């Protein structure tokens, strides 16, 4: 049993490397949706992920639809600043999918519109200059809330 972290078209290798490190430390599966905004050989990606790469289960997809088709029975949650409910308002289960969009645009609007009840946000102050948190930080916040709710799975 493991949580699943989905990054739709990530752009910054350091963020993906940090998220990979979080996945390795928590036993979460990392799902990457192409196109990626960097090479998998990027020194920034490897450095941010340290020597955790061999501990990681990474899966690649050419589209979000491909991922959905392979995991159509699982529950999905979509992280966005546009959601009404917070990340701690919902009930997570092991093997659920936590979906995050690219750093500059977030999750595509058509995906959000089709899944409004599963959209979640991290509470933040309401001001135009603080639009969102860093992607790697957002993943960490939501992953650990989900893990808390499922009693930290096998992490104790």
C-alpha positions as CSV (number, residue, x, y, z in Angstrom):
1,X,0.0,0.0,0.0
2,X,1.3,3.4,-0.9
3,X,0.2,6.9,-1.7
4,X,0.6,8.1,-5.3
5,X,2.0,11.5,-6.2
6,X,1.2,12.7,-9.7
7,X,3.1,15.6,-11.3
8,X,1.5,16.9,-14.5
9,X,4.2,18.3,-16.8
10,X,6.6,19.4,-14.0
11,X,9.0,22.2,-15.2
12,X,11.6,22.7,-12.5
13,X,14.1,19.8,-11.9
14,X,14.9,20.8,-8.3
15,X,11.2,20.6,-7.4
16,X,10.8,17.2,-8.9
17,X,14.0,16.0,-7.3
18,X,12.8,17.2,-3.9
19,X,9.4,15.6,-4.4
20,X,11.2,12.3,-5.5
21,X,13.1,12.5,-2.2
22,X,9.8,12.9,-0.3
23,X,8.3,9.9,-2.2
24,X,11.4,7.8,-1.3
25,X,11.2,8.7,2.3
26,X,7.4,8.0,2.6
27,X,7.2,5.0,0.2
28,X,5.0,7.0,-2.1
29,X,4.9,6.2,-5.8
30,X,5.9,9.1,-8.1
31,X,3.9,9.4,-11.4
32,X,5.3,11.8,-14.0
33,X,3.2,13.1,-16.9
34,X,5.1,14.1,-20.0
35,X,6.3,16.4,-21.3
36,X,8.8,17.2,-18.6
37,X,10.4,20.6,-18.5
38,X,13.9,19.1,-18.1
39,X,16.0,16.1,-18.9
40,X,16.0,13.2,-16.6
41,X,19.8,13.5,-16.7
42,X,19.7,17.0,-15.3
43,X,22.3,17.5,-12.6
44,X,19.8,19.7,-10.7
45,X,17.2,16.8,-10.6
46,X,19.8,14.3,-9.4
47,X,21.3,16.6,-6.8
48,X,17.9,17.5,-5.3
49,X,17.0,13.8,-5.1
50,X,20.4,13.0,-3.6
51,X,21.1,9.3,-3.5
52,X,17.4,8.3,-3.0
53,X,16.7,7.4,-6.6
54,X,17.2,3.7,-6.1
55,X,14.6,3.8,-3.3
56,X,12.0,5.3,-5.6
57,X,9.2,3.8,-7.7
58,X,8.8,6.3,-10.6
59,X,6.3,5.7,-13.4
60,X,6.0,7.8,-16.6
61,X,3.0,8.6,-18.8
62,X,2.5,10.4,-22.1
63,X,-0.8,12.0,-20.9
64,X,-3.0,12.3,-17.9
65,X,-5.6,10.2,-19.7
66,X,-3.1,7.3,-19.9
67,X,-2.7,7.5,-16.1
68,X,-6.5,7.6,-15.5
69,X,-7.0,4.6,-17.8
70,X,-4.5,2.6,-15.8
71,X,-5.9,3.6,-12.4
72,X,-9.6,4.2,-13.0
73,X,-10.7,2.5,-9.8
74,X,-8.5,4.7,-7.5
75,X,-9.6,7.9,-5.7
76,X,-7.9,11.1,-7.0
77,X,-7.5,14.5,-5.3
78,X,-6.4,17.6,-7.2
79,X,-4.3,20.3,-5.6
80,X,-5.3,23.8,-6.7
81,X,-5.5,27.3,-5.2
82,X,-9.0,27.5,-6.7
83,X,-10.6,24.8,-4.5
84,X,-13.2,25.5,-1.8
85,X,-12.2,22.6,0.5
86,X,-8.9,22.5,2.2
87,X,-6.5,19.5,2.0
88,X,-7.4,18.6,5.6
89,X,-11.2,18.6,4.9
90,X,-11.2,15.4,2.8
91,X,-10.8,11.8,3.8
92,X,-7.7,10.1,2.2
93,X,-7.2,6.4,1.8
94,X,-4.1,4.5,1.1
95,X,-3.3,4.1,-2.6
96,X,-5.1,7.4,-3.4
97,X,-3.6,9.7,-6.0
98,X,-2.6,13.3,-5.2
99,X,-2.4,15.3,-8.3
100,X,-0.3,18.5,-8.8
101,X,0.1,20.7,-11.8
102,X,3.1,22.4,-13.4
103,X,4.7,25.2,-11.5
104,X,3.6,28.0,-13.9
105,X,0.0,27.0,-14.6
106,X,-1.2,24.4,-12.2
107,X,-3.5,21.6,-13.2
108,X,-5.3,22.2,-16.5
109,X,-8.7,23.9,-16.1
110,X,-10.6,21.1,-17.9
111,X,-9.3,18.5,-15.4
112,X,-10.3,20.8,-12.4
113,X,-13.7,21.5,-13.9
114,X,-14.4,17.8,-14.3
115,X,-13.4,17.0,-10.7
116,X,-14.6,19.9,-8.5
117,X,-15.6,17.7,-5.6
118,X,-12.1,16.2,-5.4
119,X,-10.2,19.6,-5.6
120,X,-8.3,20.6,-2.5
121,X,-6.3,23.6,-1.5
122,X,-3.7,24.5,1.2
123,X,-5.0,27.4,3.3
124,X,-3.0,30.6,2.6
125,X,-3.6,34.3,3.3
126,X,-5.6,36.1,0.6
127,X,-3.3,38.5,-1.2
128,X,-2.3,38.9,-4.8
129,X,1.4,38.8,-4.3
130,X,1.4,35.4,-2.5
131,X,-0.4,33.4,-5.2
132,X,0.8,29.9,-4.3
133,X,3.4,27.8,-2.4
134,X,6.4,26.1,-3.9
135,X,5.4,22.8,-5.6
136,X,7.7,20.6,-3.5
137,X,6.4,22.2,-0.3
138,X,2.8,21.7,-1.3
139,X,3.4,18.1,-2.0
140,X,5.0,17.6,1.4
141,X,2.2,19.3,3.2
142,X,-0.5,17.2,1.5
143,X,1.4,13.9,1.6
144,X,1.9,14.2,5.3
145,X,-1.8,15.0,6.0
146,X,-2.8,12.0,3.9
147,X,-0.3,9.8,5.8
148,X,-1.5,11.1,9.1
149,X,-5.0,10.1,8.2
150,X,-4.0,6.6,7.2
151,X,-2.0,6.2,10.4
152,X,1.3,6.7,8.6
153,X,1.0,3.3,6.8
154,X,4.4,1.5,7.3
155,X,6.4,4.5,8.5
156,X,6.4,4.0,12.2
